[in-house]
Amino acid sequence: MAYIKTLDLLAALKTAITAIKSPLDASKPLFASVAFYDSNELGKALSELVIATQSACIILPRGDTYLNKMEGRSTLSERTSEVELILVDRSYGKGSDEAKFGGEKNVGVVTMKELVLEAIAGNSTLGLSYVALRPT
């Protein structure tokens, strides 16, 4: 029976996101920090990562659901693990939309989202057997 531990899945997702390069400087990662937190620690995550870094991706595990099917004398279970990503890009300009849409010194969260989706679409198994990522 194949079973992927939640922490292994989260670690593989973190590795994939950490590997994405910045379109502003390909020698640097897209995110200065990538970390996973419990949803009860969102305030802590924001204060630790957002204040300290230019850009961050916070991975929040949201829970699992299971679909069980009987095939003869065997039970097959499919687990769906829901994960939310919070993408942060700071802009220091007053009234600036660069953190959202990008600019000279900012990638912008809209572009960050597209780069993350592109990376996931290109590696939807994260190198793990029996894993298939599906953005929703």
C-alpha positions as CSV (number, residue, x, y, z in Angstrom):
1,M,0.0,0.0,0.0
2,A,1.4,3.4,-1.0
3,Y,1.0,6.2,1.5
4,I,2.6,9.6,1.3
5,K,3.2,11.3,4.7
6,T,1.8,14.8,4.9
7,L,5.2,16.2,6.0
8,D,6.8,14.5,3.0
9,L,4.3,16.1,0.7
10,L,4.8,19.6,2.3
11,A,8.6,19.3,2.1
12,A,8.4,18.4,-1.6
13,L,6.1,21.3,-2.3
14,K,8.4,23.6,-0.4
15,T,11.4,22.3,-2.4
16,A,9.6,22.9,-5.7
17,I,8.5,26.5,-4.7
18,T,12.0,27.3,-3.4
19,A,13.5,26.3,-6.7
20,I,11.6,28.9,-8.7
21,K,13.9,31.7,-9.9
22,S,13.0,35.4,-9.9
23,P,12.3,36.9,-13.4
24,L,14.1,40.1,-12.2
25,D,17.3,38.2,-11.4
26,A,17.6,34.6,-12.4
27,S,20.5,34.1,-9.9
28,K,18.0,34.6,-7.0
29,P,15.0,32.6,-5.9
30,L,11.5,34.1,-6.4
31,F,10.9,34.0,-2.7
32,A,13.3,35.1,0.0
33,S,11.5,32.7,2.4
34,V,9.3,29.7,1.9
35,A,7.8,28.1,5.1
36,F,4.8,26.1,6.2
37,Y,2.8,27.0,9.2
38,D,-0.4,25.7,10.9
39,S,-3.3,27.9,10.0
40,N,-3.6,28.8,13.7
41,E,-0.1,30.4,13.4
42,L,-0.9,32.7,10.5
43,G,-0.3,35.8,12.6
44,K,3.1,34.4,13.6
45,A,4.0,33.5,10.0
46,L,3.1,37.0,8.8
47,S,5.1,38.7,11.5
48,E,8.2,36.4,11.1
49,L,8.3,36.3,7.3
50,V,6.6,39.3,5.9
51,I,8.2,41.9,8.1
52,A,11.7,40.3,7.7
53,T,11.8,39.6,4.0
54,Q,11.1,41.2,0.6
55,S,9.1,38.2,-0.6
56,A,7.6,35.1,1.0
57,C,5.5,32.1,0.3
58,I,3.6,30.8,3.3
59,I,2.3,27.2,2.9
60,L,-0.8,26.5,5.1
61,P,-2.0,22.9,5.3
62,R,-5.8,23.0,5.5
63,G,-6.7,19.4,6.1
64,D,-7.5,16.1,4.3
65,T,-10.5,14.4,2.9
66,Y,-10.8,10.8,2.0
67,L,-12.7,8.9,-0.7
68,N,-12.9,5.1,0.0
69,K,-13.8,2.6,-2.7
70,M,-14.4,-1.2,-2.3
71,E,-13.0,-3.3,-5.1
72,G,-13.7,-7.0,-4.3
73,R,-12.1,-7.6,-0.9
74,S,-9.9,-4.6,-1.0
75,T,-10.5,-1.0,0.0
76,L,-8.9,1.7,-2.0
77,S,-8.5,5.1,-0.4
78,E,-7.8,8.4,-2.1
79,R,-6.7,11.3,0.1
80,T,-7.0,14.9,-1.0
81,S,-4.8,17.2,1.0
82,E,-5.8,20.9,0.8
83,V,-3.0,23.4,1.0
84,E,-3.2,27.2,0.7
85,L,-0.4,29.4,-0.5
86,I,0.0,33.0,0.7
87,L,2.3,34.9,-1.6
88,V,3.8,38.2,-0.3
89,D,5.8,40.8,-2.2
90,R,6.6,44.0,-0.3
91,S,6.7,47.4,-1.9
92,Y,8.1,50.4,-0.1
93,G,6.5,53.1,-2.3
94,K,3.5,54.8,-0.7
95,G,0.3,54.0,-2.6
96,S,2.3,51.8,-4.9
97,D,0.7,48.8,-6.7
98,E,4.1,47.3,-7.4
99,A,3.6,44.6,-4.7
100,K,0.5,43.4,-6.6
101,F,1.4,44.0,-10.2
102,G,5.2,44.2,-10.2
103,G,7.6,47.0,-11.1
104,E,11.3,47.8,-11.3
105,K,12.2,46.1,-8.0
106,N,9.1,43.9,-7.5
107,V,7.9,40.8,-9.2
108,G,4.3,41.3,-7.9
109,V,2.0,38.7,-6.5
110,V,0.1,38.3,-9.7
111,T,3.3,37.2,-11.5
112,M,4.4,35.1,-8.5
113,K,1.1,33.2,-8.7
114,E,1.6,32.5,-12.4
115,L,5.2,31.3,-11.8
116,V,4.1,29.0,-9.0
117,L,1.3,27.6,-11.1
118,E,3.7,27.1,-14.0
119,A,6.2,25.2,-11.7
120,I,3.4,23.0,-10.3
121,A,2.0,22.2,-13.7
122,G,5.5,21.2,-14.9
123,N,6.0,19.0,-11.9
124,S,2.6,17.9,-10.7
125,T,3.9,14.8,-8.9
126,L,6.7,16.6,-7.1
127,G,8.8,13.5,-7.8
128,L,6.5,11.5,-5.5
129,S,4.7,8.3,-6.5
130,Y,0.9,8.5,-6.3
131,V,0.8,12.3,-6.0
132,A,-1.0,14.6,-8.4
133,L,-1.2,18.4,-7.7
134,R,-4.4,20.1,-8.8
135,P,-4.7,23.8,-8.3
136,T,-8.2,24.9,-7.4
